[in-house]
């Protein structure tokens, strides 16, 4: 009778598990939507749904006459300064830094990120 638990079978099984785990992990990155490169990609990576956020950004941009995307991106980068986005948004709310766009009130940083998404999509 042939032995099932040999060193070779264990190594082959473990290798298969590693390959499947790597495929599952990398598969999400491979199959997610791709966007044209923009100067704001480091900031836009913080957003969950860039297309929906760009729609919100259009409403933000409609209320701002002289939106300088490069200046805003630099200010947002400085404001975030390697902190979690959630922490920055909570600070915006607690300090009263809010925007109104399309009837929605949101933290200023989030509104600016959405506006940058809209600029990148244009």
MOCOR-V682242 format. One line per field, one symbol per residue. ss: DSSP state (H for helix, E for strand, - for the rest). phi: phi as a letter, one per 20 degrees, with the letter a starting at -180 (. if undefined). psi: psi as a letter, one per 40 degrees, with the letter a starting at -180 (. if undefined). A space follows every 10 residues. Layout:
BEGIN
ss=???
phi=???
psi=???
END
This chain:
BEGIN
ss=------HHHH HHHHHHHHHH HHHHHHHHHH H--------- HHHH-----H HHHHHHHHHH HH------HH HHHHHHHHHH ----HHHHHH HHHH---EEE E--EEEEHHH HHHHHHHHHH H-
phi=.efeeegfff ffffffffff ffffffgfff dffdcffcfd gfefffeecf ffffffffff ffedfdfdgf ffffffgfff lmdfggffff fgffemeccd blnddbggff ffffffffff ff
psi=hhhdgidddd dddddddddd dddddddddd eihiiiiiee ddddeeidgd dddddddddd ddehdghgdd dddddddddd ffiidddddd ddddeegiih hfeihiiddd dddddddddd d.
END
